[in-house]
Amino acid sequence: MALFRSHVLVCVDPECLAKGAHSVMDALQDELVSQGLIEEIQVLETSRIGSCADGPELMVYPEGVHYVGMTEDDVPYLVEEHFLKGRVVDKFRKQITVAKDEELGPPKPKEVRVVLRNCGQIDPENIEDYIAEDGYAALAKVLGEMQPQEVIDEIMRSGLRGRGGAGFATAKKWQFCRNTPDSPKYIVCNADEGDPGAFMNRRVLEGDPHSVLEGMIIAGYAIGANMGYVYCRAEYPLAVSTLNLAIKQARAMGLLGDDIMGSGFSFDLEVRMGAGAFVCGEETALIASIEGKRGEPRSRPPFPAVKGVWGKPTNNNNVETYANVPQIILKGADWFASMGTEKSKGTKTFAIGGDVNHTGLIEVPLGITLREIIYDVAGGIKDNKGFKAVQIGGPMGGCLPAKYLDEKIDYENLNAAGAMMGSGGMIIMDEETCMVDIARFFMEFTQDESCGKCTPCRVGTRRLLEILQNICNGDGEAGDIEDLEHLCKQVQLTSLCGLGQGAPNPVVSTLKHFRDEYEAHIFEKRCPAKVCRSLISYTIIESACTGCTVCARNCPVNAISGERRQPHLIDPSICIRCGICKQVCNFNAILVE
Amino acid sequence: MADTLAPETPQATKDQLENRDIPKIVDAAIKKHGRGKDALIPIFSEINAALGYIPAQAITEVRRQVHDPANQVLVSDNKLFSMVSFYHMFSTKPRGRHVIKFCESAPCHVVGGRQVWQALCDELKIQNGETTPDNKWSLVTTSCLGICSVGPVILVDDDVYGNVTPADVAQILAKYD
């Protein structure tokens, strides 16, 4: 075995790759070769040295020096100084501050990590790292000590519910599939995480893929399936390659394939990639896509537990659901059920976005309040502004106002409030957000992603969007609100799948909680949050204007005129209401109405 | 949401050039993924990656090789085209040598994505879904790539660029020939 005096570990997470980690690695190899050091110094790939915020990052051992923000142009200097002359290059060195992973830092107050416990802690590309953290111990326990029905009973007692959003009891789903008298049976993992801004599943697949595989093998044993598919979206190439590597390593160790651990139980897995279609996150559409068809949903029943992949009984769960399973088997149903509320047990991951101080990924026990998430975990609203609403559950979720801040988060409470758990996207909005504009934004997304198979969704989302666009453009009319309400109800009741049934939710919830904003847009032609461009005007407050000319010089359409040291004037017929003048004015002289 | 089957006369010469390669590429993809129905999306992903799009000839070629009534694999050109046109990532029209994918989702949008998009359109003088006259660049949007903490994000072929500003656009494009 070759001995190296030094190892350079380069972070190849997607964030660092996006900042050029591969070029840095290539440059390092080339430079080491040209300096004749390639026999002494080895360059390796790794994951999560730090936060990736200052990537590309690398770590030099045995010294343990952490370099950040490297470019390929920095490499020759680094190699000469550090590896030839033995001097640490301070200017590239990571300044010692509190570790800051923008996506997933150290646990924040009130966080409990079950699903994310290994992310950033182990090498996802090395199965032995997972095994060292009790990996595959749950599988050994299941195969060695438990009957399939006992596994289902244990999951039932834990109270685990589907983490894909709908919250159906996982054990009931398994039981349903197990009891269907048909074979073969299939296990499917839904890794088609399409909600914009939601990346919880990606982090689990990339950071701890074996926890998902182990959960799927256990499910296969409990249900009586010997084959499984992970359906991963093509937008996550790294997750796909990490999964494929994990499957290969598990096969090599006899944890997948024939006669696993000598138990007589056989199970194998394949990864199937999508090709870019949001609706494939719906389970019947996903199954159609696995079968090589258009990813269009079909009506249920029959449910996949009866007729799924290739018309055979199929159990489909989300990434996070499977990742919980090994922990429940190892630590027991009682441990899992000790977290959460009466009907919603365990933890849930959320991707926090929007106007808070700490955006990123969190995992919290269910039953936590929105207030705790926003002010304790996420560090409060940016710039000490006021809280206005939180949008939960992705594009099919709903917006909740301040009166729900002390509501405990669980499946029932969120549904009752008009939002939903969804996959766990959470966008927090401050007081300067227009709720009509937000409803329009989400409707644009669902309208675009509607697959077009059923009329209520295809045409209904389009009509909803048109009405919302009119309202935002100042062309709203009396009766629009009633039309929206009527149409929302029709689309909800008559659409084929969850996409159409959920599409009106952002409109319904904003109408319920922020109806006055809709009325202001329609009847007073006014946008209270001062967002909708057609409904606002910019003027200069004469008494505050010093005539510094900054606004006039920055106006992209030359709508501002005035002599130096004299109050300026905005021509409303030219003004495009871009707001640049307000941003650049140092005297708060721009008034928005 | 799907590409329509546009008349492909302007690209006919390009098609003819590739004629010889298509059976080879289809063969390789089928060899790698098998002939089952569940191999269809992987096969077409492979073809799309190799040619930049999926020409009608490739659809016919796949049907010819995969259609197998004895094993209940029943496919037709129509069914295959319907499937191919459904997915955003497949193109039935020729694309430029390099494809720029721009993330159009909310998290990128709010951190300056719109300005980056404008810079791309201005620099290349094309709009969404179009290809430059010299066939070098195609510009399309993509759904969320999940790396929202380094938004705005663009993909050039398989290379990911994060924290992109309008000023970076020209520099990024200059890396490709």
Interface residues (C-beta under 8 A of the other chain):
Chain A: P14 E15 L17 A18 K19 C52 A53 E102 E103 E193 G194 D195 P196 G197 A198 F199 R202 A234 E235 Y236 P237 R272 M273 G274 A275 G276 A277 F278 S289 I290 E291 G292 K293 R294 G295 E296 A351 G353 T359 G360 I427 F441 F445 D448 E449 S450 C451 G452
Chain B: M1 G36 K37 D38 A39 L40 I41 P42 F44 S45 K79 S82 M83 F86 Y87 H88 M89 F90 S105 A106 P107 T142 S143 C144 L145 G146 I147 C148 S149 V150 V153 D158 V160 Y161 G162 N163
